[in-house]
């Protein structure tokens, strides 16, 4: 299985990448956090790739700023050159402009709208470049609901192992819960 998990330095992306690794997948983990200290939230793509590999898969760390469409295109060109296809895309990249705080969106800095650029827009761009690789493997848009649901079902048995592994490594984000919620939300949104 060949997978790409965007925004996999920490949180749900990390948990999903580790769970896919536990299934034996080659997982390209992307993000901007390459070195310790790149993010106040911790985590790097190298750490996640190592966890994927130690869980039984093959982790491949790829530094990608998902605001840069050219960098996203290059990521999928690399996957194509190395494998010629792809089985799973997990869009998880996001940009936290500020720490979560109480209050309405109108009370936050207007820069918070950047979450749409590295979030909604970057998810579209990643899907745009991934679709031909998924179609090559028979997992194109006409099968997207089944693909996402099978991803959810496949991940469920591995989520407990991923959570345990993350706890051992001192993760703070509850990867299992977030990964499960993320996959189920993808399915529910796609199926409605």
NUDRENKE-655184 format. One record per residue (C-alpha): x, y, z; residue number from 1; residue in three letters. Coordinates in Angstrom, 3 decimals, padded with zeros to 6 digits. Layout:
! residues N
@c1: X, c2: Y, c3: Z, pos: NUM, code: ALA .
...
END
This chain:
! residues 192
@c1: 000.000, c2: 000.000, c3: 000.000, pos: 1, code: UNK .
@c1: 001.344, c2: 003.447, c3: -000.952, pos: 2, code: UNK .
@c1: -000.009, c2: 006.345, c3: 001.106, pos: 3, code: UNK .
@c1: 000.532, c2: 010.068, c3: 001.463, pos: 4, code: UNK .
@c1: -000.385, c2: 011.748, c3: 004.744, pos: 5, code: UNK .
@c1: -000.146, c2: 015.528, c3: 004.641, pos: 6, code: UNK .
@c1: 000.470, c2: 017.443, c3: 007.855, pos: 7, code: UNK .
@c1: 001.933, c2: 014.378, c3: 009.561, pos: 8, code: UNK .
@c1: 004.407, c2: 015.999, c3: 011.967, pos: 9, code: UNK .
@c1: 002.004, c2: 015.649, c3: 014.896, pos: 10, code: UNK .
@c1: -001.606, c2: 015.104, c3: 015.902, pos: 11, code: UNK .
@c1: -004.073, c2: 013.198, c3: 013.748, pos: 12, code: UNK .
@c1: -001.708, c2: 013.085, c3: 010.770, pos: 13, code: UNK .
@c1: 000.970, c2: 011.401, c3: 012.844, pos: 14, code: UNK .
@c1: -001.498, c2: 008.894, c3: 014.298, pos: 15, code: UNK .
@c1: -002.936, c2: 007.984, c3: 010.898, pos: 16, code: UNK .
@c1: 000.561, c2: 007.629, c3: 009.376, pos: 17, code: UNK .
@c1: 001.637, c2: 005.270, c3: 012.178, pos: 18, code: UNK .
@c1: -001.563, c2: 003.220, c3: 011.800, pos: 19, code: UNK .
@c1: -000.954, c2: 002.889, c3: 008.051, pos: 20, code: UNK .
@c1: 002.618, c2: 001.837, c3: 008.813, pos: 21, code: UNK .
@c1: 001.292, c2: -000.872, c3: 011.128, pos: 22, code: UNK .
@c1: -000.541, c2: -002.226, c3: 008.069, pos: 23, code: UNK .
@c1: 002.785, c2: -002.439, c3: 006.224, pos: 24, code: UNK .
@c1: 002.267, c2: 000.641, c3: 004.049, pos: 25, code: UNK .
@c1: 004.889, c2: 002.879, c3: 002.532, pos: 26, code: UNK .
@c1: 003.818, c2: 006.235, c3: 003.943, pos: 27, code: UNK .
@c1: 005.029, c2: 009.579, c3: 002.637, pos: 28, code: UNK .
@c1: 004.684, c2: 011.942, c3: 005.583, pos: 29, code: UNK .
@c1: 004.681, c2: 015.629, c3: 004.755, pos: 30, code: UNK .
@c1: 004.895, c2: 018.852, c3: 006.688, pos: 31, code: UNK .
@c1: 007.043, c2: 021.886, c3: 007.317, pos: 32, code: UNK .
@c1: 008.540, c2: 020.788, c3: 010.646, pos: 33, code: UNK .
@c1: 011.904, c2: 019.295, c3: 009.751, pos: 34, code: UNK .
@c1: 013.942, c2: 020.057, c3: 012.877, pos: 35, code: UNK .
@c1: 013.170, c2: 020.261, c3: 016.575, pos: 36, code: UNK .
@c1: 012.005, c2: 023.777, c3: 017.332, pos: 37, code: UNK .
@c1: 010.411, c2: 024.385, c3: 013.917, pos: 38, code: UNK .
@c1: 007.029, c2: 024.402, c3: 015.650, pos: 39, code: UNK .
@c1: 006.023, c2: 025.330, c3: 019.185, pos: 40, code: UNK .
@c1: 003.758, c2: 022.263, c3: 019.074, pos: 41, code: UNK .
@c1: 006.668, c2: 019.812, c3: 018.647, pos: 42, code: UNK .
@c1: 007.047, c2: 016.931, c3: 016.252, pos: 43, code: UNK .
@c1: 008.868, c2: 016.576, c3: 012.957, pos: 44, code: UNK .
@c1: 008.293, c2: 014.666, c3: 009.747, pos: 45, code: UNK .
@c1: 011.492, c2: 012.669, c3: 010.403, pos: 46, code: UNK .
@c1: 010.165, c2: 011.535, c3: 013.814, pos: 47, code: UNK .
@c1: 006.884, c2: 010.458, c3: 012.245, pos: 48, code: UNK .
@c1: 008.634, c2: 008.627, c3: 009.396, pos: 49, code: UNK .
@c1: 010.755, c2: 006.757, c3: 011.961, pos: 50, code: UNK .
@c1: 007.608, c2: 005.795, c3: 013.914, pos: 51, code: UNK .
@c1: 005.964, c2: 004.553, c3: 010.704, pos: 52, code: UNK .
@c1: 009.004, c2: 002.393, c3: 009.994, pos: 53, code: UNK .
@c1: 009.193, c2: 001.054, c3: 013.549, pos: 54, code: UNK .
@c1: 005.490, c2: 000.142, c3: 013.365, pos: 55, code: UNK .
@c1: 006.133, c2: -002.154, c3: 010.399, pos: 56, code: UNK .
@c1: 005.837, c2: 000.104, c3: 007.370, pos: 57, code: UNK .
@c1: 008.247, c2: 002.310, c3: 005.494, pos: 58, code: UNK .
@c1: 008.181, c2: 005.968, c3: 006.460, pos: 59, code: UNK .
@c1: 009.370, c2: 008.569, c3: 003.959, pos: 60, code: UNK .
@c1: 009.746, c2: 012.120, c3: 005.290, pos: 61, code: UNK .
@c1: 009.170, c2: 014.821, c3: 002.664, pos: 62, code: UNK .
@c1: 009.393, c2: 018.503, c3: 003.570, pos: 63, code: UNK .
@c1: 006.434, c2: 020.206, c3: 001.890, pos: 64, code: UNK .
@c1: 004.915, c2: 023.607, c3: 002.534, pos: 65, code: UNK .
@c1: 001.340, c2: 022.983, c3: 001.427, pos: 66, code: UNK .
@c1: 000.911, c2: 026.671, c3: 000.617, pos: 67, code: UNK .
@c1: 003.313, c2: 026.065, c3: -002.291, pos: 68, code: UNK .
@c1: 001.433, c2: 024.371, c3: -005.136, pos: 69, code: UNK .
@c1: 004.701, c2: 023.594, c3: -006.927, pos: 70, code: UNK .
@c1: 006.049, c2: 021.740, c3: -003.896, pos: 71, code: UNK .
@c1: 002.816, c2: 019.721, c3: -003.697, pos: 72, code: UNK .
@c1: 003.056, c2: 018.854, c3: -007.406, pos: 73, code: UNK .
@c1: 006.686, c2: 017.766, c3: -006.894, pos: 74, code: UNK .
@c1: 005.632, c2: 015.473, c3: -004.028, pos: 75, code: UNK .
@c1: 003.186, c2: 013.588, c3: -006.226, pos: 76, code: UNK .
@c1: 005.664, c2: 013.482, c3: -009.118, pos: 77, code: UNK .
@c1: 008.080, c2: 011.790, c3: -006.721, pos: 78, code: UNK .
@c1: 005.444, c2: 009.229, c3: -005.690, pos: 79, code: UNK .
@c1: 004.671, c2: 008.610, c3: -009.366, pos: 80, code: UNK .
@c1: 008.346, c2: 008.185, c3: -010.275, pos: 81, code: UNK .
@c1: 008.983, c2: 005.806, c3: -007.370, pos: 82, code: UNK .
@c1: 005.761, c2: 003.755, c3: -007.466, pos: 83, code: UNK .
@c1: 003.649, c2: 004.688, c3: -010.492, pos: 84, code: UNK .
@c1: 000.493, c2: 004.647, c3: -008.359, pos: 85, code: UNK .
@c1: -000.976, c2: 005.488, c3: -004.976, pos: 86, code: UNK .
@c1: -003.564, c2: 003.817, c3: -002.723, pos: 87, code: UNK .
@c1: -004.442, c2: 006.314, c3: 000.012, pos: 88, code: UNK .
@c1: -004.374, c2: 010.096, c3: 000.387, pos: 89, code: UNK .
@c1: -005.005, c2: 011.565, c3: 003.836, pos: 90, code: UNK .
@c1: -005.323, c2: 015.349, c3: 003.689, pos: 91, code: UNK .
@c1: -004.473, c2: 016.647, c3: 007.132, pos: 92, code: UNK .
@c1: -002.291, c2: 019.716, c3: 006.506, pos: 93, code: UNK .
@c1: -003.405, c2: 022.799, c3: 008.410, pos: 94, code: UNK .
@c1: -001.955, c2: 026.059, c3: 009.578, pos: 95, code: UNK .
@c1: -002.558, c2: 027.164, c3: 013.128, pos: 96, code: UNK .
@c1: -002.366, c2: 030.921, c3: 013.151, pos: 97, code: UNK .
@c1: -002.896, c2: 031.225, c3: 016.890, pos: 98, code: UNK .
@c1: -003.544, c2: 028.979, c3: 019.842, pos: 99, code: UNK .
@c1: -007.179, c2: 028.014, c3: 020.331, pos: 100, code: UNK .
@c1: -008.935, c2: 030.609, c3: 022.459, pos: 101, code: UNK .
@c1: -012.494, c2: 031.278, c3: 023.550, pos: 102, code: UNK .
@c1: -014.623, c2: 033.684, c3: 021.593, pos: 103, code: UNK .
@c1: -016.100, c2: 034.047, c3: 018.132, pos: 104, code: UNK .
@c1: -014.154, c2: 033.983, c3: 014.903, pos: 105, code: UNK .
@c1: -014.644, c2: 037.761, c3: 014.624, pos: 106, code: UNK .
@c1: -012.660, c2: 038.165, c3: 017.830, pos: 107, code: UNK .
@c1: -009.602, c2: 036.412, c3: 016.379, pos: 108, code: UNK .
@c1: -006.953, c2: 037.989, c3: 014.161, pos: 109, code: UNK .
@c1: -008.061, c2: 038.166, c3: 010.520, pos: 110, code: UNK .
@c1: -004.937, c2: 036.101, c3: 009.692, pos: 111, code: UNK .
@c1: -006.874, c2: 033.123, c3: 011.045, pos: 112, code: UNK .
@c1: -008.418, c2: 032.935, c3: 007.561, pos: 113, code: UNK .
@c1: -005.095, c2: 031.449, c3: 006.421, pos: 114, code: UNK .
@c1: -006.434, c2: 028.129, c3: 007.723, pos: 115, code: UNK .
@c1: -008.479, c2: 028.095, c3: 004.496, pos: 116, code: UNK .
@c1: -005.297, c2: 028.299, c3: 002.395, pos: 117, code: UNK .
@c1: -003.465, c2: 025.541, c3: 004.241, pos: 118, code: UNK .
@c1: -006.496, c2: 023.452, c3: 004.918, pos: 119, code: UNK .
@c1: -009.334, c2: 023.601, c3: 002.446, pos: 120, code: UNK .
@c1: -007.357, c2: 024.877, c3: -000.567, pos: 121, code: UNK .
@c1: -004.293, c2: 022.716, c3: 000.004, pos: 122, code: UNK .
@c1: -006.518, c2: 019.656, c3: 000.376, pos: 123, code: UNK .
@c1: -008.009, c2: 020.379, c3: -003.036, pos: 124, code: UNK .
@c1: -004.555, c2: 020.854, c3: -004.594, pos: 125, code: UNK .
@c1: -003.232, c2: 017.610, c3: -003.079, pos: 126, code: UNK .
@c1: -006.309, c2: 015.717, c3: -004.304, pos: 127, code: UNK .
@c1: -005.866, c2: 017.287, c3: -007.756, pos: 128, code: UNK .
@c1: -002.341, c2: 015.876, c3: -008.081, pos: 129, code: UNK .
@c1: -003.140, c2: 012.578, c3: -006.318, pos: 130, code: UNK .
@c1: -006.262, c2: 011.701, c3: -008.351, pos: 131, code: UNK .
@c1: -004.399, c2: 010.432, c3: -011.453, pos: 132, code: UNK .
@c1: -002.283, c2: 008.140, c3: -009.239, pos: 133, code: UNK .
@c1: -005.358, c2: 006.860, c3: -007.403, pos: 134, code: UNK .
@c1: -007.218, c2: 006.314, c3: -010.687, pos: 135, code: UNK .
@c1: -004.242, c2: 004.344, c3: -012.050, pos: 136, code: UNK .
@c1: -004.762, c2: 002.009, c3: -009.116, pos: 137, code: UNK .
@c1: -008.547, c2: 001.858, c3: -009.495, pos: 138, code: UNK .
@c1: -009.236, c2: 004.173, c3: -006.546, pos: 139, code: UNK .
@c1: -010.463, c2: 007.204, c3: -008.443, pos: 140, code: UNK .
@c1: -013.213, c2: 009.670, c3: -007.643, pos: 141, code: UNK .
@c1: -016.005, c2: 007.228, c3: -008.550, pos: 142, code: UNK .
@c1: -014.898, c2: 005.041, c3: -005.635, pos: 143, code: UNK .
@c1: -014.004, c2: 007.763, c3: -003.140, pos: 144, code: UNK .
@c1: -016.647, c2: 006.855, c3: -000.556, pos: 145, code: UNK .
@c1: -015.641, c2: 003.209, c3: -000.518, pos: 146, code: UNK .
@c1: -011.959, c2: 004.147, c3: -000.444, pos: 147, code: UNK .
@c1: -012.399, c2: 006.421, c3: 002.564, pos: 148, code: UNK .
@c1: -014.600, c2: 003.908, c3: 004.374, pos: 149, code: UNK .
@c1: -012.114, c2: 001.086, c3: 003.743, pos: 150, code: UNK .
@c1: -009.368, c2: 003.369, c3: 005.061, pos: 151, code: UNK .
@c1: -011.417, c2: 003.870, c3: 008.216, pos: 152, code: UNK .
@c1: -012.103, c2: 000.145, c3: 008.647, pos: 153, code: UNK .
@c1: -008.481, c2: -000.788, c3: 007.962, pos: 154, code: UNK .
@c1: -007.191, c2: 001.739, c3: 010.461, pos: 155, code: UNK .
@c1: -009.470, c2: 000.773, c3: 013.350, pos: 156, code: UNK .
@c1: -007.511, c2: -002.311, c3: 014.518, pos: 157, code: UNK .
@c1: -004.226, c2: -000.417, c3: 014.311, pos: 158, code: UNK .
@c1: -005.340, c2: 002.709, c3: 016.136, pos: 159, code: UNK .
@c1: -004.951, c2: 001.115, c3: 019.567, pos: 160, code: UNK .
@c1: -001.358, c2: 000.121, c3: 018.746, pos: 161, code: UNK .
@c1: -000.687, c2: 003.622, c3: 017.394, pos: 162, code: UNK .
@c1: -002.077, c2: 005.215, c3: 020.555, pos: 163, code: UNK .
@c1: 000.039, c2: 002.951, c3: 022.750, pos: 164, code: UNK .
@c1: 003.152, c2: 003.698, c3: 020.731, pos: 165, code: UNK .
@c1: 002.473, c2: 007.434, c3: 020.885, pos: 166, code: UNK .
@c1: 001.961, c2: 007.268, c3: 024.638, pos: 167, code: UNK .
@c1: 005.320, c2: 005.510, c3: 024.960, pos: 168, code: UNK .
@c1: 006.917, c2: 008.294, c3: 022.930, pos: 169, code: UNK .
@c1: 005.319, c2: 010.976, c3: 025.099, pos: 170, code: UNK .
@c1: 002.892, c2: 012.382, c3: 022.510, pos: 171, code: UNK .
@c1: 000.429, c2: 014.914, c3: 023.923, pos: 172, code: UNK .
@c1: -002.253, c2: 014.989, c3: 021.282, pos: 173, code: UNK .
@c1: -004.358, c2: 011.805, c3: 021.629, pos: 174, code: UNK .
@c1: -003.527, c2: 010.494, c3: 018.163, pos: 175, code: UNK .
@c1: -005.940, c2: 007.535, c3: 018.293, pos: 176, code: UNK .
@c1: -008.971, c2: 009.633, c3: 019.067, pos: 177, code: UNK .
@c1: -008.074, c2: 012.272, c3: 016.511, pos: 178, code: UNK .
@c1: -007.221, c2: 009.701, c3: 013.822, pos: 179, code: UNK .
@c1: -010.506, c2: 007.864, c3: 014.363, pos: 180, code: UNK .
@c1: -012.477, c2: 011.108, c3: 014.366, pos: 181, code: UNK .
@c1: -010.643, c2: 012.358, c3: 011.278, pos: 182, code: UNK .
@c1: -011.296, c2: 009.190, c3: 009.245, pos: 183, code: UNK .
@c1: -014.931, c2: 008.961, c3: 010.312, pos: 184, code: UNK .
@c1: -015.466, c2: 012.647, c3: 009.508, pos: 185, code: UNK .
@c1: -014.000, c2: 012.132, c3: 006.018, pos: 186, code: UNK .
@c1: -016.402, c2: 009.274, c3: 005.420, pos: 187, code: UNK .
@c1: -019.448, c2: 011.068, c3: 006.820, pos: 188, code: UNK .
@c1: -018.708, c2: 014.242, c3: 004.870, pos: 189, code: UNK .
@c1: -018.144, c2: 012.295, c3: 001.656, pos: 190, code: UNK .
@c1: -021.207, c2: 010.103, c3: 002.022, pos: 191, code: UNK .
@c1: -023.754, c2: 012.838, c3: 002.685, pos: 192, code: UNK .
END
